[in-house]
Amino acid sequence: MRRLAFAITLILASVPVLARENYALLIGVSQYPALDRKYWLKGPANDMALVATYLTTEAPVKFTPQNVVVLADGVPGATDTPTLGHIRDRMAALTARVQPGDFVYLHFSGHGTQAPAADPESELDGLDEVFLPRDIGPWLADVGHVQNALVDDEIGAMIDRLRAKGANVWAVFDSCHSGTVTRGAPDGEEELRTRQVTPQALGISGAAIEAAAARTRGTPSDPRAEPDAPVEVGAAGPQTGSFVAFFAAQTTEVTPEKNLPKGKPGRVPQGVFTYTLMQVLAEYPNATYGQIGQEVLRKYATTSIARTTPMFEGDLGQVAFSGLPGRRVDQWVARVGEQEFTIPAGSLHGLATGDVLAVMATAADATPDALGYARLTQVQTFGAQAVPIVQQGKALPDALPKGLMLRKIGAGLDFGLTVALPPAGSLATDALTTALPVLIKAAGPRITFVPAGDASADLRLAILPDSPRPDAVWVLPATGLADDLTTTPSVSTADKDAEGVAQAMGALLGAMAKAINLTKMAGAVGAGGLDVDVQLLAGPNKDALRPMPASAIPRLIPGDQVHVVAENRMAILVDVNVLYIGADWSISHWYSGRLQPGDRLKKGLFKISDAVLGAERLIIVLTPAAAQSPVEDLGFLAQPSLDVTRDVSTRSGLNAALAEAGFGQTTRSATALQEETADGPGPAILQLELRTVPAN
């Protein structure tokens, strides 16, 4: 059976360099002279600088600077501008240069759109996905294409030519195609933009788009099938190199750029997808593509930074960059100064000012054997400085060995939630402002309200005058973008007094925070050291079940059943709990039980309903158990009932932490997670992102 496991732990040795060449072509388009300036972007230039720095300084395989070609506007030292001609020339030169076994990384950041397909039968929706180079022109109706556009078919052909030479290719696309987004929380400081240009902005009429789509309508496709990737490539052959593609959004979605890292001084506009991907690679450089994709999805879910659905295609079981497997990087060689340490890791690696790191004599030493501790005083993107401190009664010795390491210790989670208020100037905002004192009390100590536009916000409240409910206060992600209002939480104000508005909004935010915090817990604990095989099955009935892949996003329709098969391969007892976070922020508790050593559990869990469809998350909690102890039961985490009826003091360490994630009413603070116990392996939490979609 396939093990559902996405976590990677500590790296203790460097990865040897493979005997091959590694190449990168980075394409970032920010300025479009032929388009209105409102369509110009700021993030692609910063994306290219970030990715180039990562590849040449941090990547687990060596990218020499001369092998990294940057086609971008606004990037000092870029090889050339990102015009269609330069893209074609550089791709051709790269194809001529690569040899069998070489690795090629491609990154596209900029605007995307859709246009009537040159060959309508080749596209299910009759539309080509188009990446827009700098010298894009208008739609040429007489020849049926957008001037100087880079169409998905041509991109696929370029990649196929690289693979035909035996090169392994990873392509990342941070652009989007749909024009249906509603911008709900504008902010002059952040200047949030989406990476899409509507077809109409290029002179393509709505009638032409509809006519192209109409020509392809026929037998509906299987809604459970994965959506078509925006760029298609040829099938692999015996001499063909491998291919993996990451897409920031599906063809019906948009992807944003915003100032990142959130709330930090010196933040700059970045593609949300590019920045999140680089964060994951910095922490998990030797993970498989599937594991990287799942971690990107987890970061999206726990930070509410975007609600788009990234897509991951290809051989996702391979290690990224065709490298060698390894463990999570959470310690770094320190350079010792007169008063401080400097390490080659920073905000991209999950570090923040004030974090305490253990000072280790060698990479292999156990954390309890730390020489002492140091606190981070300055954190940049790729570097940080720390000063020695006295902690736990331990001070650093005067003489320090060469090659010492600074190591992250424990895992701290802040279960608070920061919510930006809506801009002034509407009756709905006035109603919320009147209700604010009651709302603060109703929301609880862990929810903090900040002014409109505050860059530290996890969620944004907005008034959408053009929406079906202009009196409502809508709860949007950190980007301030709402795409599907049918699944966007909101509270109406016209039918409520101040007390009613406060109570409704407080309950809504509390429920959302609880679901977000459970996902944070799952990511922080990870798969742990438990040897329990877990497989999830889904299908229309128990006789037609199929495995749910851990490396992709399964799609389920109303009526589908979900079953679990778990086998305890250890000599200890293990308790199993299954939780489900719905698209409406509900939390269902589907199972709790105990596996004896060697036991095999096979159980039907639940059936998908048609009440609310969208992004969902399945969480499986595995907890080592003592003989004669009661079975761990996490049923108290279920929503919509938020009542906690069990005594927190009697819970296990994980159980108590989950109670805190469920907003146990204590002071707002970070909760430390214990990764292992003195008696054996610690708990494990496995999670799987999935999508529920309508049936045809």
C-alpha positions in Angstrom: 0.0 0.0 0.0 1.0 3.5 -0.6 1.9 5.5 2.4 0.3 8.9 2.8 3.2 10.9 4.1 4.3 14.4 3.2 6.8 15.5 6.0 10.6 15.6 5.7 12.8 16.0 8.7 16.4 17.0 9.5 19.3 17.0 7.0 22.6 15.8 8.4 24.8 15.7 5.3 25.3 17.5 2.1 24.0 16.0 -1.2 26.7 15.0 -3.7 26.7 16.8 -7.0 25.5 14.6 -9.9 27.6 14.3 -13.0 25.6 16.4 -15.3 24.9 20.1 -16.2 22.0 22.1 -14.8 20.5 24.9 -16.7 17.8 27.5 -16.0 15.8 29.9 -18.2 13.9 32.4 -16.2 11.3 34.6 -18.0 9.7 37.5 -16.1 7.5 40.0 -17.8 6.5 43.1 -15.9 6.0 45.8 -18.5 3.8 45.7 -21.6 4.2 48.8 -23.7 1.3 47.9 -26.0 -1.1 47.6 -23.0 -2.6 50.2 -20.7 -0.3 50.7 -17.7 -3.0 49.4 -15.4 -2.0 45.9 -16.7 1.7 46.3 -15.9 3.1 44.2 -13.1 5.8 44.7 -10.5 6.3 41.2 -9.2 7.9 39.2 -12.1 11.2 41.2 -11.8 11.4 40.3 -8.1 10.4 36.7 -8.9 13.3 36.4 -11.3 15.8 37.9 -8.8 14.6 35.6 -6.0 14.6 32.4 -8.2 18.0 33.2 -9.7 19.5 33.7 -6.2 18.0 30.5 -4.9 19.3 28.4 -7.9 22.9 29.8 -7.7 23.3 29.8 -3.9 20.8 27.3 -2.3 19.6 24.7 -4.8 20.5 21.1 -3.8 22.2 20.6 -7.2 24.7 23.1 -8.6 23.5 25.8 -11.0 26.5 27.9 -12.1 25.6 31.6 -12.8 26.6 31.2 -16.5 24.0 28.5 -16.9 21.1 30.6 -15.5 19.7 32.9 -18.2 17.3 35.6 -17.1 15.0 37.3 -19.6 13.3 40.0 -17.6 12.7 43.7 -17.5 13.7 45.6 -14.4 16.3 43.0 -13.2 19.9 44.3 -13.0 22.2 42.1 -15.0 19.4 40.3 -16.8 20.6 38.5 -20.0 18.0 40.2 -22.2 14.4 41.5 -22.4 11.5 39.0 -22.4 10.3 39.5 -26.0 8.9 36.6 -28.0 12.0 36.6 -30.2 14.4 36.5 -27.3 12.4 33.7 -25.6 12.5 31.6 -28.8 16.2 32.3 -29.4 17.3 31.3 -25.9 15.1 28.2 -25.8 16.6 27.1 -29.1 20.2 27.8 -27.9 19.4 25.8 -24.7 18.0 22.9 -26.7 21.2 22.8 -28.9 23.4 22.8 -25.8 21.8 20.2 -23.5 23.0 16.6 -23.3 21.2 13.4 -22.1 20.9 13.5 -18.3 21.1 17.3 -18.0 18.5 19.1 -16.0 16.6 22.2 -17.1 14.5 24.5 -14.9 12.1 26.8 -16.7 10.2 29.6 -14.8 7.5 31.9 -16.4 6.2 34.9 -14.5 3.9 37.3 -16.1 0.4 37.8 -17.6 -1.6 35.0 -19.1 -4.9 35.0 -21.0 -7.0 32.8 -23.3 -7.7 33.1 -27.0 -9.6 31.1 -29.6 -7.6 28.0 -30.4 -5.9 27.8 -33.8 -6.9 24.1 -33.7 -10.2 24.0 -31.7 -10.3 20.2 -31.6 -7.0 20.2 -29.7 -8.5 22.0 -26.7 -11.5 20.8 -24.7 -12.7 24.3 -24.1 -11.8 25.5 -27.6 -9.3 28.0 -26.1 -5.5 28.3 -26.2 -3.8 29.3 -23.0 -1.4 32.2 -23.8 1.7 33.6 -22.0 2.3 37.2 -22.9 5.8 38.3 -23.7 6.9 42.0 -23.4 6.2 42.8 -27.0 2.6 41.4 -27.0 0.3 43.0 -29.6 -3.4 42.9 -30.3 -5.6 40.1 -31.5 -5.2 39.8 -35.3 -8.7 38.6 -36.4 -7.7 38.0 -40.0 -5.1 35.4 -39.0 -6.7 34.3 -35.8 -4.0 34.8 -33.2 -2.6 37.4 -30.7 0.4 39.2 -32.1 3.7 37.9 -30.5 1.8 35.6 -28.1 3.5 32.5 -26.7 0.8 29.9 -27.1 0.6 26.8 -24.9 1.2 24.5 -27.9 4.4 26.3 -28.8 5.6 26.1 -25.1 4.8 22.4 -25.1 6.8 21.9 -28.4 9.8 23.8 -26.9 9.7 21.5 -23.9 9.4 18.4 -26.0 12.5 19.3 -28.0 14.5 19.6 -24.7 13.2 16.2 -23.6 14.0 14.7 -26.9 17.6 15.5 -26.2 17.4 13.5 -23.0 17.1 16.5 -20.7 14.9 16.3 -17.6 12.7 19.4 -17.4 10.8 21.2 -14.5 8.6 24.0 -15.7 6.9 26.5 -13.3 4.2 28.9 -14.6 3.2 31.8 -12.4 0.5 33.3 -14.6 -3.2 32.8 -15.0 -6.0 33.0 -17.6 -9.5 33.7 -16.1 -11.0 37.2 -15.9 -13.8 36.5 -13.4 -12.2 37.7 -10.2 -13.7 40.3 -7.9 -11.2 42.6 -6.2 -12.7 43.1 -2.8 -10.2 44.8 -0.6 -8.2 47.3 -2.6 -5.1 48.7 -0.9 -3.0 51.5 -2.3 0.1 50.5 -0.4 0.2 46.9 -1.6 -1.1 47.5 -5.1 -2.4 44.0 -5.4 -2.5 42.8 -9.0 -3.6 39.6 -10.7 -1.5 38.0 -13.4 -4.1 37.9 -16.1 -5.2 40.1 -19.0 -8.8 39.6 -20.1 -9.2 38.6 -23.8 -11.2 41.8 -24.3 -8.1 43.9 -23.3 -6.3 42.4 -26.4 -9.2 43.1 -28.7 -10.8 39.6 -28.6 -14.5 39.9 -28.4 -16.7 37.9 -26.0 -18.5 36.6 -29.0 -15.3 35.1 -30.5 -14.5 33.4 -27.1 -18.0 32.0 -26.9 -17.9 30.8 -30.5 -14.6 29.0 -29.9 -15.9 27.3 -26.8 -19.2 26.3 -28.5 -17.4 24.4 -31.3 -16.0 21.9 -28.8 -19.1 21.3 -26.6 -20.1 17.6 -26.7 -20.1 14.7 -24.3 -19.3 16.0 -20.8 -16.0 14.8 -19.4 -15.6 12.9 -16.2 -15.8 15.5 -13.4 -13.5 13.3 -11.3 -10.7 13.5 -13.9 -7.9 16.0 -13.2 -8.4 19.2 -15.1 -6.3 19.7 -18.2 -3.0 21.3 -17.7 -2.6 24.8 -19.3 0.5 23.4 -21.2 0.5 19.9 -22.7 3.7 17.9 -23.5 4.4 14.7 -25.4 4.5 11.3 -23.9 7.7 9.9 -22.4 9.7 7.4 -24.4 12.8 5.3 -23.7 15.2 8.1 -24.6 13.0 11.0 -23.5 13.8 13.1 -20.5 11.3 13.4 -17.6 8.9 16.3 -17.2 7.2 18.0 -14.3 5.1 21.2 -14.4 3.8 23.4 -11.6 1.0 25.8 -12.5 -0.1 28.6 -10.2 -3.7 28.2 -11.1 -6.1 26.2 -13.2 -7.3 27.7 -16.5 -10.4 29.1 -14.9 -8.6 30.8 -12.0 -6.4 33.8 -11.4 -3.2 34.1 -9.3 -2.1 37.2 -7.5 1.0 39.1 -6.7 1.4 41.1 -3.5 4.1 42.5 -1.2 6.0 39.7 0.5 7.0 38.5 3.0 3.8 39.6 4.6 4.2 42.3 7.2 8.0 42.4 7.0 10.1 45.6 6.5 11.5 45.8 3.0 8.9 43.5 1.4 8.5 43.8 -2.3 5.9 42.7 -4.9 6.2 39.0 -5.6 4.1 36.4 -7.3 2.3 34.6 -4.4 2.9 31.2 -6.1 6.6 31.9 -6.8 7.4 33.1 -3.3 5.5 30.2 -1.7 7.3 27.7 -3.9 10.7 29.2 -3.0 9.9 29.0 0.7 9.1 25.3 0.4 12.3 24.6 -1.6 14.4 26.5 0.9 13.0 24.3 3.7 12.6 21.0 1.8 15.2 21.1 -1.0 15.4 17.3 -1.3 11.7 16.5 -1.3 9.8 14.9 -4.1 7.7 17.1 -6.4 4.6 15.7 -4.9 5.7 16.5 -1.4 6.6 20.0 -2.5 3.2 20.5 -4.0 1.4 19.3 -0.9 3.5 21.7 1.2 2.6 24.6 -1.1 -1.1 23.7 -0.7 -0.7 23.6 3.1 1.0 27.0 3.2 -1.9 28.4 1.1 -4.4 26.9 3.5 -2.7 28.0 6.7 -1.8 31.5 5.7 -5.0 32.3 3.7 -2.7 33.9 1.2 -4.6 32.7 -1.9 -7.6 30.5 -2.7 -6.5 29.4 -6.2 -5.8 25.8 -7.0 -2.2 25.2 -8.1 -1.8 22.2 -10.4 1.1 19.7 -10.4 1.7 17.5 -13.4 4.2 14.8 -14.4 6.3 12.3 -12.5 5.6 13.8 -9.0 7.4 10.9 -7.2 10.8 12.1 -8.4 13.0 14.1 -6.1 13.1 17.8 -7.2 15.8 18.9 -9.6 16.4 15.2 -10.3 18.5 15.2 -7.2 18.9 12.8 -4.3 16.4 12.4 -1.5 17.2 14.1 1.8 15.6 15.5 4.9 14.4 18.9 6.0 17.1 21.5 6.3 16.8 23.2 9.7 20.4 23.8 10.7 23.2 25.8 9.1 27.0 26.3 9.5 27.5 29.5 11.4 30.2 32.1 10.8 31.5 33.4 14.1 32.1 37.1 14.5 33.2 39.1 17.5 29.7 39.6 19.0 27.4 37.6 16.7 26.8 34.6 14.5 25.9 34.8 10.8 24.1 32.0 9.0 23.1 31.5 5.3 19.4 31.2 6.0 16.6 33.8 6.5 13.0 34.6 6.1 12.7 32.3 3.1 13.7 29.4 5.4 11.0 30.2 8.0 13.2 32.2 10.3 12.0 35.4 12.1 13.6 38.0 14.3 13.5 36.8 17.9 13.7 33.1 17.1 16.0 31.1 19.4 18.4 28.6 17.8 20.5 25.9 19.5 24.3 26.2 19.0 25.6 22.8 18.1 29.2 21.6 18.0 28.5 19.3 15.0 25.5 18.6 12.7 25.1 15.1 14.2 24.9 16.1 17.9 21.5 15.6 19.6 19.7 18.9 20.4 19.9 18.3 24.2 23.7 18.4 23.9 23.6 22.0 22.6 26.6 24.2 23.6 24.2 27.0 24.2 21.6 29.2 22.5 21.4 32.3 20.3 18.6 34.7 19.4 18.1 36.1 15.9 18.5 39.8 15.8 18.3 40.5 12.0 16.7 38.3 9.3 17.1 38.9 5.6 15.7 36.7 2.8 18.8 34.5 2.6 20.7 35.4 5.7 20.4 36.1 9.4 22.4 37.3 12.4 22.2 36.0 16.0 23.7 36.9 19.4 24.4 34.5 22.2 21.9 34.3 25.1 21.7 32.4 28.4 18.8 30.0 28.3 17.8 27.1 30.5 20.8 28.1 32.7 23.2 27.4 29.9 25.7 29.9 28.6 28.0 29.4 25.6 31.6 28.5 26.5 34.4 31.0 25.8 36.1 28.7 23.3 33.9 27.6 20.4 34.8 24.8 18.0 35.1 25.4 14.3 32.3 24.4 12.0 29.6 24.9 14.7 25.9 24.9 13.6 22.8 26.9 14.5 19.7 24.7 14.6 16.0 25.5 14.8 14.6 23.9 17.9 11.0 22.7 18.4 8.1 24.0 16.4 6.1 27.0 17.6 2.7 27.8 16.2 0.8 31.0 16.7 -2.8 30.2 16.9 -3.8 33.8 16.6 -5.6 35.3 13.6 -5.2 38.9 12.4 -8.2 40.4 10.6 -8.2 43.7 8.6 -11.3 45.8 8.9 -13.0 47.0 5.8 -12.3 50.5 4.4 -14.7 53.3 5.7 -17.4 54.8 3.5 -20.3 52.4 3.5 -23.3 51.6 5.7 -22.1 48.0 6.2 -18.7 49.3 7.4 -20.5 51.7 9.8 -22.6 48.8 11.1 -19.5 46.7 11.7 -17.7 49.7 13.4 -20.6 50.1 15.7 -20.5 46.4 16.6 -16.7 46.3 17.0 -16.5 46.5 20.8 -18.9 43.6 21.1 -17.2 41.8 18.2 -13.8 41.9 19.9 -15.3 40.3 23.0 -17.3 37.7 20.9 -14.3 36.8 18.8 -12.1 35.9 21.7 -8.5 36.8 22.7 -6.7 35.2 19.8 -8.4 37.3 17.0 -6.8 40.7 16.5 -8.5 43.4 14.4 -6.2 45.8 12.5 -7.0 48.8 10.2 -7.9 48.3 6.5 -4.9 47.7 4.4 -2.7 46.4 7.2 -0.1 44.1 5.5 0.0 41.8 8.6 -3.6 40.7 8.1 -4.3 36.9 7.7 -7.8 37.7 6.5 -9.5 40.9 5.1 -13.1 42.1 5.7 -14.5 43.8 2.6 -17.7 45.4 1.4 -18.5 44.4 -2.3 -21.0 47.0 -3.6 -21.4 45.1 -6.9 -22.1 41.8 -5.3 -25.5 40.2 -4.8 -25.4 41.3 -1.2 -23.9 44.8 -1.0 -25.0 45.1 2.7 -22.8 42.1 3.7 -19.3 42.1 5.2 -17.3 39.5 3.2 -14.3 37.6 4.6 -11.5 37.4 2.0 -8.0 35.9 2.1 -4.9 38.0 2.7 -4.8 39.0 -1.0 -8.2 40.6 -0.7 -9.4 38.7 -3.8 -12.8 36.9 -4.0 -13.4 34.7 -7.0 -16.4 32.6 -6.2 -18.8 34.5 -3.9 -21.0 31.4 -3.5 -18.3 29.9 -1.3 -17.0 33.1 0.3 -18.0 33.6 3.9 -20.0 36.7 4.8 -22.3 38.3 7.4 -25.2 40.4 6.4 -25.8 43.7 8.3 -29.1 45.1 7.1 -31.1 42.5 9.0 -29.1 42.7 12.3 -28.5 45.1 15.1 -24.9 45.7 16.4 -25.2 42.7 18.8 -26.3 40.4 16.0 -23.6 41.5 13.6 -20.9 41.0 16.3 -22.1 37.6 17.4 -22.4 36.4 13.8 -19.0 37.7 12.7 -17.4 36.4 15.9 -18.7 32.9 15.4 -17.7 32.9 11.7 -14.1 34.1 12.3 -13.8 31.6 15.2 -14.9 28.7 13.0 -12.5 29.7 10.2 -9.6 30.1 12.7 -10.2 26.7 14.2 -10.1 25.1 10.7 -6.9 27.0 9.8 -5.2 26.1 13.0 -5.9 22.4 12.6 -4.1 22.6 9.3 -1.2 24.4 10.9 -1.0 21.6 13.5 -1.0 19.0 10.8 1.8 20.6 8.9 3.9 21.2 12.0 3.6 17.7 13.4 3.9 15.9 10.0 4.2 12.2 9.4 6.5 11.6 12.4 8.2 8.3 13.0 5.2 6.0 13.2 5.3 3.0 10.9 1.6 2.9 10.0 0.6 2.4 6.4 -2.4 4.5 5.4 -4.3 4.4 2.2 -7.4 6.4 1.2 -9.9 5.0 -1.3 -12.8 6.8 -3.0 -15.5 5.9 -5.5 -19.2 5.9 -6.2 -19.7 2.8 -4.0 -17.7 0.3 -2.0 -17.3 -2.0 -4.9 -15.7 0.7 -7.2 -13.1 2.3 -5.0 -9.8 3.6 -6.3 -6.7 4.9 -4.4 -6.6 8.6 -3.7 -3.1 9.8 -4.8 -1.0 11.6 -2.2 0.9 13.6 -4.8 -2.0 15.2 -6.6 -5.4 16.8 -5.7 -8.1 14.2 -5.9 -11.5 15.3 -7.3 -14.7 13.9 -5.8 -18.3 14.4 -6.8 -21.5 14.3 -4.6 -22.3 10.7 -3.8 -18.7 9.5 -3.7 -17.6 7.5 -0.7 -14.3 7.8 1.1 -12.8 4.8 2.8 -9.5 4.3 4.8 -7.2 1.3 5.1 -4.6 1.5 7.8 -2.1 -1.1 9.0 -0.1 -0.9 12.2 3.4 -2.3 11.5 4.7 -1.6 15.0 4.8 -3.4 18.3 2.9 -0.6 20.0 -0.7 0.6 20.2 -1.7 3.4 17.9 -4.9 5.4 18.1 -6.5 6.7 14.9 -8.7 9.8 14.5 -10.1 11.1 11.1 -11.1 14.7 10.7 -12.5 16.5 7.7 -12.4 20.2 7.0 -15.1 21.2 4.5 -15.1 24.1 2.0 -17.6 25.8 4.4 -15.0 25.6 7.2 -17.0 22.9 9.0 -15.0 20.2 10.8 -16.4 16.7 10.9 -15.0 13.9 13.1 -15.5 10.6 11.2 -13.6 8.0 13.2 -11.7 7.3 16.4 -10.3 3.8 17.2 -7.3 1.8 18.2 -4.9 -0.4 16.2 -3.3 -3.2 18.0 0.2 -4.3 16.8 -0.3 -5.8 13.4 -4.0 -4.7 13.1 -5.4 -3.7 9.8 -8.3 -1.3 9.7 -10.6 -1.0 6.7 -13.5 1.3 7.2 -15.9 3.5 5.2 -15.7 7.1 6.5 -18.2 9.4 4.8 -20.0 10.3 1.6 -19.7 13.6 -0.3 -22.8 15.8 -0.2 -23.7 18.6 -2.6 -24.3 21.2 0.1 -21.0 23.0 -0.3 -18.3 22.2 -2.9 -14.7 23.4 -3.1 -11.4 23.0 -1.4 -11.5 20.4 1.4 -8.9 18.7 3.6 -8.7 15.3 5.2 -6.6 14.9 8.3 -5.6 11.7 10.0 -4.2 11.8 13.5 -2.1 8.9 14.7 -1.2 8.8 18.4 0.9 6.2 20.3 -1.2 4.8 23.1 -0.4 3.2 26.4 -2.0 -0.1 27.4 -5.3 0.1 29.3 -5.6 3.8 28.4 -8.8 5.2 27.0 -8.9 5.6 23.2 -7.9 9.1 22.1 -11.1 10.8 20.9 -10.9 14.1 19.0 -14.6 14.4 18.5 -14.6 17.7 20.5 -13.0 19.4 17.5 -16.1 19.0 15.4 -18.0 22.1 14.1 -20.4 23.8 13.9 -20.7 23.0 17.6 -17.7 24.7 19.2 -18.4 23.6 22.7 -15.6 21.8 24.4 -17.1 19.3 26.9 -14.0 17.4 28.0 -11.5 18.5 30.7 -8.3 19.8 29.0 -6.2 18.8 31.9 -6.8 15.1 31.2 -5.7 15.2 27.6 -2.4 13.9 26.1 0.1 16.5 24.9 -1.1 16.3 21.3 -4.7 16.3 22.4 -4.2 19.4 24.5 -2.4 21.2 21.6 -5.3 20.4 19.4 -7.6 21.9 22.0 -5.5 25.0 21.7 -5.8 24.9 17.9 -9.5 24.7 18.4 -9.4 27.9 20.4 -9.3 26.7 23.9 -9.8 30.0 25.8 -6.4 30.8 27.0 -4.1 33.8 26.4 -3.0 34.4 22.8 0.5 32.8 22.4 2.6 30.4 20.4 2.2 26.7 21.4 5.3 24.6 21.3 4.9 21.1 19.8 6.9 18.2 21.2 8.3 16.2 18.3 9.1 13.0 20.2 8.8 11.5 23.7 11.3 9.7 25.9 9.4 6.5 25.5 9.3 6.3 21.7 8.0 8.0 18.6 5.7 11.0 18.8 2.3 11.4 17.2 1.8 11.8 13.5 -0.7 13.8 11.5 -1.3 13.0 7.8 -3.3 15.4 5.6 -4.6 15.3 2.1 -5.9 18.2 0.0 -8.9 17.4 -2.2 -11.5 19.1 -4.3 -15.3 18.4 -4.4 -16.8 19.3 -7.7 -20.3 19.2 -9.2 -21.4 16.1 -11.1 -22.2 16.5 -14.8 
